[in-house]
């Protein structure tokens, strides 16, 4: 059962129920945002003013008692086509990250500390703290955010050395690693899909450039034959090179950087680039929990999770590979869209890289540097 509620901007007053008037409800989730877009129509004359449909009012959709979507109205009556229905568009609260700028500097430390002191303290954003991981990368030189940056741009810069999920859910702003194994499972026979693969964007060995003083640039290959001192010859990722041959790329590190920061950034970039990533989407009517096998309510499937497509290329995937990200049958979810009318969920695999591989690569890079 999917419900829809309208609240005032502060979330302190709920308007009367409009569920009997609502049609064509659709909502989704997205990496870097959390709850993304929501749209629906209300059987009301769009030429009249409706206080409960004014911009910035809160929209809450629930699946049973759990929040399936949360955001704010941005455009009521955006397309007046008749005198019968009022179309309404809403955005998730994560879109505020791209609309709010900050002048706060970041001279050194962890992004999680900067987020706590600035982003979560910004009254205009009005985000409570959700899941906030504090084991993220420690930037010796900080990150250049001058003269002003939108929060979305700042988080993107922080993520170059972290590869974290960030976005806004019902419990607040979240910043944390991606899950290690599949959360969801879909049977190939239950999905409509068209897979499109290409190796054009694959890079499995990177030439990295960075500067510690702002003038003299240093270079190293990642990976290379000396993963302690990082002064060896190119040594492309063995798994990727075996499948697709050596494919080189370049990675200039912006601003001042220590070797540790350059290595962490290279680890994240390599994890993004070394595998073939599908361009596709799956339309499904059934999703199960990858561990328990129980049905998962479709409105609660979210971006940032990992989905395994069962029986997709089964002869080429070993049992050990089925629960972790691979380029054939197990993907990170970059975007979801749920259509309440049809009861169908569209899942779009990630094109932003292999998130778990990013985290593991970052840990391995830190370990190598500490050993040196």
C-alpha positions in Angstrom: 0.0 0.0 0.0 1.5 3.3 -1.1 0.3 6.5 0.6 1.0 10.2 -0.2 1.1 13.0 2.4 1.5 16.7 2.1 3.1 18.8 4.9 4.1 22.4 5.4 7.8 23.2 4.7 8.8 22.7 8.4 7.1 19.3 8.5 5.0 20.5 11.5 1.6 20.5 9.9 0.0 17.9 7.7 -2.7 18.9 5.2 -5.8 16.9 4.7 -5.5 13.6 2.8 -5.4 14.0 -1.0 -4.9 10.3 -1.8 -8.4 10.0 -3.5 -7.4 12.9 -5.8 -3.9 11.6 -6.8 -3.0 9.9 -10.1 0.1 8.9 -12.0 2.4 8.9 -8.9 6.0 8.1 -9.7 9.2 8.6 -7.7 12.8 7.6 -7.6 16.3 7.6 -6.1 19.7 8.5 -7.4 23.4 8.4 -6.5 24.7 11.7 -5.1 21.1 12.8 -4.3 19.2 10.2 -2.4 15.5 10.7 -3.0 15.4 12.2 -6.5 12.3 13.3 -8.5 8.6 12.7 -7.8 5.7 13.6 -10.0 1.9 13.1 -9.8 -1.3 14.8 -10.8 -4.2 15.9 -8.6 -7.8 16.1 -9.8 -8.1 19.8 -9.3 -8.5 22.9 -11.4 -5.0 24.2 -12.1 -6.2 27.7 -12.6 -7.0 28.0 -8.9 -4.6 28.4 -6.0 -4.2 25.4 -3.8 -2.4 26.0 -0.5 -1.3 22.4 0.0 0.4 22.4 -3.4 2.5 25.5 -3.1 6.3 25.2 -3.7 8.5 24.0 -0.8 5.7 22.1 0.9 6.8 18.6 1.9 5.8 15.5 0.1 6.1 12.1 1.9 5.2 8.8 0.3 5.1 5.6 2.4 5.1 1.9 1.7 3.2 0.6 4.7 4.8 2.5 7.6 8.2 3.0 6.0 9.2 6.2 4.1 9.5 5.4 0.4 10.1 9.0 -0.8 10.6 12.4 0.8 11.0 15.8 -0.8 9.5 19.2 -1.5 7.2 20.6 -4.2 9.0 22.7 -6.8 6.4 23.2 -9.5 2.6 22.8 -9.1 0.6 23.4 -12.3 3.7 23.4 -14.5 1.8 22.4 -17.6 -1.8 23.6 -17.6 -3.4 21.4 -20.2 -7.0 21.3 -19.0 -9.2 22.4 -16.2 -9.4 19.0 -14.5 -6.0 18.0 -13.3 -3.0 19.8 -11.7 0.4 18.3 -12.4 2.8 18.5 -9.5 6.6 18.0 -9.5 8.8 17.5 -6.5 12.5 17.2 -5.8 14.3 15.2 -3.1 16.0 17.3 -0.4 19.4 16.2 -1.8 18.9 18.7 -4.6 19.5 21.5 -2.2 23.2 20.5 -2.3 23.5 21.9 -5.8 21.5 25.1 -5.0 23.3 26.2 -1.8 26.8 27.6 -1.9 29.4 27.8 0.8 32.5 30.0 1.4 33.8 27.6 4.1 37.5 26.6 3.5 38.9 23.1 3.9 42.6 23.4 4.8 43.2 19.9 6.1 41.5 16.9 7.8 38.7 14.6 6.9 35.7 15.4 4.8 33.4 14.0 7.5 34.6 16.6 9.9 34.1 19.4 7.3 30.6 18.0 6.6 29.7 18.1 10.3 31.1 21.6 10.9 29.6 23.2 7.7 27.1 21.2 5.7 25.2 19.8 8.7 25.4 23.2 10.5 23.9 25.1 7.6 20.4 26.1 8.7 19.3 26.6 5.1 20.0 23.0 4.2 18.3 21.9 7.4 19.7 18.3 7.3 19.8 16.1 10.3 22.8 13.8 10.5 22.2 10.4 9.0 24.8 7.7 8.7 28.1 9.6 8.7 31.3 7.5 8.4 34.4 9.1 10.0 36.9 6.6 8.6 37.2 8.6 5.4 40.5 9.9 3.8 42.5 12.5 5.8 43.5 15.3 3.4 46.9 16.8 4.5 46.4 19.8 2.3 42.7 19.9 2.4 40.7 20.6 -0.8 40.6 23.9 -2.7 37.0 25.2 -2.5 37.8 28.8 -3.2 36.4 31.3 -3.8 33.0 29.7 -3.4 31.6 26.2 -4.0 28.2 24.6 -4.0 28.0 21.8 -1.6 27.5 19.3 -4.4 30.8 20.4 -6.0 32.6 20.2 -2.7 31.3 16.6 -2.0 32.4 15.6 -5.5 35.9 16.8 -4.8 36.0 15.0 -1.5 34.9 11.8 -3.1 37.8 11.7 -5.5 39.8 10.1 -2.7 36.9 8.3 -1.0 34.4 6.8 -3.4 31.6 7.1 -0.8 27.9 7.2 -1.2 26.3 10.5 -0.2 22.8 11.7 -0.4 19.7 12.6 1.7 17.3 9.9 3.0 14.5 10.2 5.6 17.0 10.0 8.5 19.2 12.9 7.1 22.4 13.4 5.1 24.5 10.3 4.7 28.2 9.8 3.9 29.5 6.3 4.0 31.1 3.4 2.0 28.9 1.4 -0.4 27.7 -2.1 0.7 30.2 -4.9 0.2 27.8 -7.5 -1.2 24.6 -7.7 -3.1 21.5 -6.4 -1.2 19.0 -7.3 -3.9 18.4 -10.1 -6.3 16.3 -10.2 -9.5 15.7 -13.2 -11.7 16.6 -12.5 -15.4 13.4 -14.1 -16.5 11.4 -11.6 -14.4 13.1 -8.6 -16.0 12.8 -6.6 -19.2 16.2 -5.3 -20.2 18.6 -4.7 -23.1 22.3 -4.8 -22.3 24.9 -2.6 -24.0 28.5 -3.1 -23.2 31.6 -1.3 -24.5 35.3 -1.4 -23.6 36.0 2.1 -25.0 36.1 3.8 -21.6 38.3 1.1 -19.9 41.6 2.2 -18.5 43.6 -0.3 -16.3 46.8 1.6 -15.8 47.0 5.3 -14.9 49.8 7.8 -15.3 49.3 10.1 -12.2 50.7 13.6 -11.9 50.7 15.6 -8.6 52.5 18.5 -6.9 53.3 18.9 -3.2 54.5 22.5 -3.5 52.3 23.9 -6.3 55.2 24.1 -8.8 57.2 20.9 -9.2 55.2 18.0 -10.6 55.9 14.4 -9.8 54.6 11.3 -11.7 54.0 7.7 -11.1 52.1 4.8 -12.7 49.2 3.2 -10.8 49.5 0.3 -10.4 53.2 -0.2 -10.9 55.9 -2.8 -10.0 56.8 -0.9 -6.8 53.6 -0.4 -4.9 55.5 0.7 -1.8 57.7 3.5 -3.1 55.6 4.0 -6.2 58.6 4.4 -8.4 58.3 1.2 -10.5 57.3 0.4 -14.1 53.7 0.2 -15.3 51.9 -2.9 -14.1 48.2 -2.8 -15.3 45.5 -4.3 -13.2 46.0 -8.0 -13.9 42.3 -9.0 -14.1 41.3 -6.1 -16.3 44.4 -6.5 -18.5 43.8 -10.2 -19.0 40.3 -9.5 -20.2 40.8 -6.3 -22.2 44.6 -5.9 -22.7 46.6 -3.0 -21.3 44.7 0.3 -21.7 46.4 3.4 -20.3 44.9 6.6 -18.9 46.1 9.9 -17.4 45.1 11.3 -14.0 46.2 14.8 -13.1 45.6 15.6 -9.4 44.3 19.1 -9.0 45.8 21.4 -6.4 48.5 20.4 -3.9 48.6 16.8 -2.9 50.8 14.4 -0.9 51.8 11.1 -2.4 49.2 9.4 0.0 46.4 11.6 -1.4 47.5 11.0 -5.0 47.6 7.2 -4.4 44.1 7.2 -2.8 42.7 9.3 -5.7 44.4 6.9 -8.2 42.9 3.9 -6.4 39.4 5.4 -6.7 39.9 6.4 -10.3 41.3 2.9 -11.3 38.3 1.2 -9.7 36.0 3.4 -11.8 37.8 2.8 -15.0 39.2 -0.7 -15.1 36.0 -2.6 -15.7 33.4 -2.7 -18.4 30.3 -1.0 -17.3 26.9 -1.7 -18.8 24.6 1.0 -20.2 21.1 -0.5 -19.6 18.1 -0.6 -17.3 16.0 -3.4 -15.9 12.3 -3.1 -15.5 11.1 -5.5 -12.8 8.0 -6.5 -10.9 9.8 -8.6 -8.3 12.9 -8.1 -6.2 14.1 -10.3 -3.4 16.6 -9.9 -0.5 19.9 -11.4 -1.7 20.5 -13.0 1.7 17.1 -14.1 3.0 15.2 -14.6 -0.3 12.2 -12.7 1.0 10.4 -10.2 -1.2 11.5 -6.6 -1.0 8.8 -3.9 -1.4 9.7 -2.3 -4.8 9.3 1.3 -3.5 12.0 0.6 -0.9 14.7 -0.4 -3.4 17.2 2.4 -3.5 20.2 3.8 -5.4 23.5 2.9 -3.7 22.6 -0.8 -3.2 24.0 -3.7 -5.2 21.7 -5.9 -7.3 22.5 -9.4 -8.6 20.7 -10.5 -11.8 20.2 -14.2 -11.3 20.8 -16.5 -14.3 22.3 -13.7 -16.4 25.3 -15.3 -18.0 25.3 -18.1 -15.4 28.1 -20.2 -17.1 30.6 -17.3 -17.0 30.0 -16.3 -13.4 31.4 -18.4 -10.5 29.5 -18.8 -7.3 32.0 -16.6 -5.5 31.5 -13.8 -7.9 27.7 -13.7 -7.9 27.4 -11.6 -4.7 30.0 -9.0 -5.5 30.2 -6.4 -8.3 31.3 -7.7 -11.7 30.7 -6.5 -15.2 28.3 -9.2 -16.2 25.6 -9.9 -13.6 26.1 -7.8 -10.4 25.9 -4.1 -10.5 25.7 -1.1 -8.2 22.4 0.8 -8.6 22.8 4.3 -9.8 19.1 5.2 -10.1 15.6 3.8 -9.5 12.2 4.9 -10.7 9.0 3.4 -9.3 5.7 3.7 -11.1 2.8 3.3 -8.6 0.2 2.8 -11.3 1.9 0.0 -13.1 3.6 -1.4 -10.0 6.9 -1.7 -11.9 10.4 -0.6 -10.8 13.1 0.5 -13.2 16.7 -0.1 -12.0 19.6 1.5 -13.7 23.1 0.1 -13.0 25.8 2.4 -12.1 28.1 4.2 -14.5 30.0 5.9 -11.8 32.4 3.1 -11.0 32.7 0.0 -8.9 32.1 1.4 -5.5 33.1 -1.6 -3.3 36.3 -1.9 -5.4 37.0 1.7 -4.7 36.9 1.2 -1.0 39.1 -1.9 -1.1 41.6 -0.2 -3.4 41.7 2.8 -1.0 42.4 0.5 2.0 45.1 -1.4 0.1 46.8 1.8 -1.0 46.8 3.1 2.7 48.3 -0.2 3.8 51.1 -0.1 1.3 52.0 3.5 2.3 51.9 2.7 6.0 54.2 -0.3 5.3 56.7 2.0 3.5 
